[in-house]
């Protein structure tokens, strides 16, 4: 049975959705803002809050690190300085770990390089996220798998062969794997999401927990993802859609994230059991609107029953219409009045 465990919480086919508030760098490099985001995400019912961790000096070529970055979202004159301005170090991570603990939410991060994997693992965080961009980075996947931590891997921009290769890299080392269907478009329109891939993943990888990392606007299509079998749901999170940064505009705000967590709970409740049964709460309506077999007209004792002798009428508290065949051709042991229920004890046993 597919399942992973994060901080003692099982995540699998028979569980609620595990919701990740992807804060990324929406904190703008401010620990105080990160705390506010953690608090708002916890209040909205998030299972986990997540940041992103990069060792920028080793991650980028020197040319890319030094490349001018003049975007309105820039926090520095070069791309490397921009990224450095948004990074938290050991002290900030330790503090935020304690904040998350007090709030009762899991806290982990996306590792973009080997040094970041080691940093996060040594910090004792309960899981690791690997971004879509590294679905083909088998050395990083293998290194992350060797930590023994549950891995959550997004699959945006990947082919099925890429996803297979990633699974073949991770699973022999570490069975604690969740794959998230994802589309690397920001924001993604509904027809970009291809949620049916969730079903394909479940068939292709029966031992792996499947999820959804959504860059679509709003929470609604995550309910569809859950219904299809996604059990890890990741959505970007912000306090201000107009905030400085490239992720705020497609992130969920606290009210939307609350709608996500509450809606996922309703979705699970609505899915219910695959066994089709008559529920006790249906009985009143079934009696009121259902049909039973009654006499179409008065019938004398000794009469041999034909189809013309029967009517199907409400309430449905007697013999069902499908039992008509059991009565046809039988002889009545005693008279039956019009509209009287038919019952087997009315029949002549001879």
N, C-alpha and C positions, 0 to 999 in steps of 0.2 A: 504494500500500500504506500502510495507516494506521501511523503511527509518530511518536513524539516522542523527543527526546533530552535527558536531564538529566545534567549533569556527564560528558558523553561516553558515557553509557550509553543504548543504544537500547531503547525500550519499544514493543512491538508484538505482533502476533498470534503471531509465532514466538519469543517470548522468555519467560523466567521472569516471574513476578509481581513487580512493583515494590511493596514493602511499606512503608507509611508508618506509623510509630509517632506517632500524634497525641497529643502531650503536652499541648497546649493550655496551660491554667493549672494543671495538676496539680502543678506545682512549688511552688505556694503563694506565689509571689513570691520564692523563695529560689534564687539562682544555684547554690548548693551542691547543692540538691535537683535542680535541672535537670541538673547534671553527672551525678549518680547515675542519673537517668532516661536520659540519653544513653548512658551506659556500659552500663546494663542492656539497652537497646534494641539497641545494637550487638552485644552478646554473644548476644542472641536472634536475630540474623540480619536485623534491619531494614535495608532499603535506605536509608531516610531517617528523620530525626526532625523533628518539626514543632511550632512554637509558634503562638500567635495574637498579632497586633499590632493595637492600636487606638490612635487618637489621640482619647482620650476626650472632650476638651473640644470637639472639632469633630464628633464622632460623635453625641453625645447632645444633646437639647434641655436647656436649663438646668434645666427642671422635672424631667426624668428623672435628670439628674446629681445633683440635690439631693434626690431621693426617698429617704426613709428605707429602709434595707435591714437588716432584723432577722433574716434567715434564719440558721440555724445554720451555714451555709456562708459567712457574711459576713466579709470582711477589712476592713470599714470601716463607719461609721455610716450613710452614704448610698451609693446605688448607684454614683455616680461615684467616691467615695473607695475603695469596694471594688474597682472596676476599676483605679484608679490603683495600688493596693497590689500588684496582680498584674502590672503592666507592667514590662518590661525596656526600658532605653534603649540608646543607642549603645554604651557601654562594655560592657554585659552581652552584647549581641548580638555584638560583635566577639570577646569572649572565648569565647562559646559556639560561634561559627563556628570558632575555632581548635581547640576541644575536639573538635568533630565531625570536623574534618580529620584530627586525630591518630587518631581512632577508625575512620576510613575509611567514614563514613556521610554522606550528603547532609544538609544542614540548610537548611530554609526555613520559611516562616511563612504563615499566613492573613492577608491584608490586608483589614481591614474598612472602609477609607476611603481616599481619594486620598492623604492625607498618609502613611499607612502604606505604600501602594504605593511612593511615592517613597523613603521611608526604606529599605525592603527592597531596592529596585532599586539605590540608591546604595551599599548595603552589599555588593553583588556576590553575593547569594545566587543559586543556580542555577535557581530556579523560584518561582512564586507560586501560592498556593492562594486560591481565592475560595469563600466559604462559601455554603451553600444559601440563606441569607437574602438574598443579593445576586444570585440568579439573574435577578431582574427589574431589577437596578440597572445598566442599560445604560451610563450614564456611567462608572461604576466599571469595568465590564468593558472598555469601550473604552480607558480610561486604562491599565489593566493590560496590555491587549494591545499597546499602543504601546511598552511596555518591551522587547518582543522576547523576553521570557523565556517558557519553557513555562508554560502556565496549566493548572491542575487545578481544575475547577469542579464542585462538588457540586450536586445537583439535588433535594434534599429539599423537599417541599411545593410542587413545581412541576407545572404542566401541560405537556403536550407542546408546546403553543404557546409557553410560557415558555422551554422549552429550545431550540426552533427560533429564537426571537428572540435568545437569548444567542449561539447559533452564528452567526447572521447578523450579529451585532455583532462577534464576535471574528475569525472566519475570514478576512474580507477584509483584516484588518490583520495577523493572526498565525496561521499554520497550526498552530502548536505547541499543540494543545488536547487535553486529556483530560476527558471527561465521566464523572462518577461517579454511578451509581444510588445513591440515598440515601433513607431515610425519616426524617423529623424527629420520631422518637419515641425516648425515652430511659429505659429500654432498649426496643428493638423486639423483638416476638415474631416467630417465623418467618413467620407469615402476614401480618406487616406489611411484609415485605421486598420482595415482588414482584420477585424476581430475573429473571423473564421480561422485564422492561423492558430488561435488558442486551441480549437478543436484538433487541428492538425498536429500541434505540438503534443497534446495529450495522447494522441494515437501513436506518434513517433517515439515519444519518450515516456513510457508508462511508469517509470520509477521516479520521475522528476516533477516537482511542484511547478505549476504553470501560473503565470501572473500577467499583469498588464501595466505598462508604464505609459501613461497617456499624456500627450501634449495637446489634446483637444480642449476646447473651451467648455467649462462647466463639468459637473459630475455625472450627468445622466448616462452616458455611454459606458461608464464603469460598471453600472448595474448590469448591462448586457454582458460585459466581460465576465462578471462574477457568475451570471447564469450559464455562460458557456464553459465555466470551470476554472476561471482565474481566481486564485486565492491570495496572491500578493498584488495589491493595487497601489501604485506609486503615482502621485500627482505633485507638481511643483506648487509651492506655497508662498504667499506674500501677504503683507499687510497693506500694500498700496499698488494697485495695478499700474499706476503712473510712475512708480519708483525708478530710480536710476539703475540701469542694468538691463540686459537683454532677455531676462526670463520673467520679469514681473507681469508683462502683458498677457501671457497665457497661463499664469499660475492661478490657483484657487485662492480666494480670500477666506477669512475665517468662517463667514456665513456659508460659503460654498463648500468648504471642507466639512462643516457640520452636516450639510445636506448629503455629502458623500458618505460619511460614516453611518448616519441614520438610514440613508437609502439602502446601503449594503445590508444592514441588519434586516430591513423590511424585505429585501430581495431574497435573503436566505430563508426567512420565514415563509415567503410566498412560494418558494420552490418546494418546501415541505418534503414529503415522502414520495418515492416512486411507486409505492404500492397503491393501487386504486381500490379504495374501500368506501363504504357508506359511513360517513362521519356522524357522530352523535348529534352534532349541531345542525346537520342537514335534515334530521328526521322530521321536524315540524313541516318544513317546506315540501319534503317528499310526500308526506301524508296528504297535505293540502292540495298539491298539484298533480300527484300521481294518479294512476287509474287502477281500478279493480274490476273483476268480472261480476256483473249483476244480471238479474233476469230482465230481459227486454220487455216481457209481459208476464202476466200470471200463467203459471204452468201447473197442470194437475199431477198428482202422484201417478207413477207408471209411465209418464211421458219419456220418450227417447229424445235426447238433446241433439239439436242441429245448430248450425251457425246462426240461424235466425232467432234463436232463443237467447242470445247473449248481447249485452251492451258493455262497453268499457266506460266507466264513470268515476269521478272523484267523490270522496277522498280515496287515496290509494292504500287503504288499510285491510285489504282482503286478498283473495287469490289474484295473481298478476295476469295480465293479458297473455303473456307467453305460455301460461298453463292451459290455455283453451284446448289444446290438443288432448289433454288428459281427460277432458269432460265430454268431448264430442262422442256421440253414440252410446253414452251411458244412460241408464234408466233412473228416473227420480224415485226415491223411496217414499217421499211425501210431497205435498204441494209446495210451490214456491210462489211468493207474491211478486208483483212487478217491483223492480228496483232492489229486490232482496239480494244480499250477497250470496254468491255461490260458495259452498263449502263441500269438502269431500264426504262429510258425514250425511249429506243429503242424497247420496247416490245409493242405489240398490246394490248390495254386495253380491247378489246372485250372479 
